[in-house]
Amino acid sequence: MTDIAGSSPVSEMFTADFRRDPYPTYARLRESAAACPVTAPHGFPTYVVTRYEDARAALADPRLSKDMYGAWDAYTAIFGDSSVHLDDNMINSDGEKHTRLRRLVNLAFTPRRVEALRPRVQAITDELLDGIPLGEPVDLMDRFSFPLPITVICELLGVPEAERADVQRWSATVAHTGFDEESTTAQQEAEGKLHEFLVDLIARKRVERGDDLIGSLVSAREDDRLDERELVSSAWLLLFAGHETTGNLIGNSIFHLLERPERAAELIARPELVADAVEELLRFDGPAENATFRYATEELRIGDEVIPQGALVQIAIAAANRDPARFAEPDDVDFGRGTSGHLGFGHGAHYCLGAPLARMEAQIALSTLFKRFPGTRLAVPAAQVPWLGVEIPAFRGLAELPVLLA
């Protein structure tokens, strides 16, 4: 473990206390260096970027490649050999290839097309809330925060209802596994199952072409715009990214509103604030704690730190969004602050394609929950609500959200 000279905030990053509240550590890292050298559990030296201006610049720097196949040893150490069957997509590509892959699915996520989904998203939200009992503790992550985006993205992609539970279970295994041998084995098995499922689903779409996104990708494959691995990988990316981060966004947002009754009351009294509330909660404690890995294709500087060619770089979005040099009093939740420029959805060429959909789902989830159940409260003290573990550095989310609807 490489620590900043004269302090030890880096070593705190792999503890349970850090997962519960990483922000004091991130504050010390911002003060220590522009890019902090870390040796993470995967064993490869990494530079963590924590300051807002540096993070924003790094997200758009073409010298920091997203094509992790170019850093093969590090890629396989972090993700395993089995991941290559699912990772040949736009999030792991640069330049012309990234532009081509992104363009093929971009039309499905335009603001106008997303807005057309609003009635269906509202209906799913109401159905889920109708099914939650009043007056007894329930895990809102399991009953609401994840089922909403999973249902939406599966319908958009054309995943049959009977197969969604398996897809959710396999996806959760891929996202929530650690670095020990048992976890690695489970992750590889889940990736294999997902790969088999997507290959089979795509084959079925070729026979019965539906009005869904996977059907559109199949058409792109037949026009020689996607090869087979790109097709499978793109379907996986949309499926995974379409629910994992949005589910955590909804869960984190509900938790922080329940921790701050005055903010929940503000939203109930002024429902027109919901769009501003979602942006502020994205900034304050969004679901993407770190951007996906990049590696330096040449030596470069971030602030005063020299990043060697070939080094991995991790951009701590959570830290950048709490940088007081960019946001005044960043540790407070303020719906009126104006959050323009927050990095919750990234920045640059890899800005989140699904941002309009995620925003809409979160807005509907929050406004509907607190309108229908304004007396909702945590079923346990906030300190006892469990967060995802130390093995999951990319995502910021709750393992459970026990509440009482009222």
Disulfide bonds with the S-S distance in Angstrom:
none
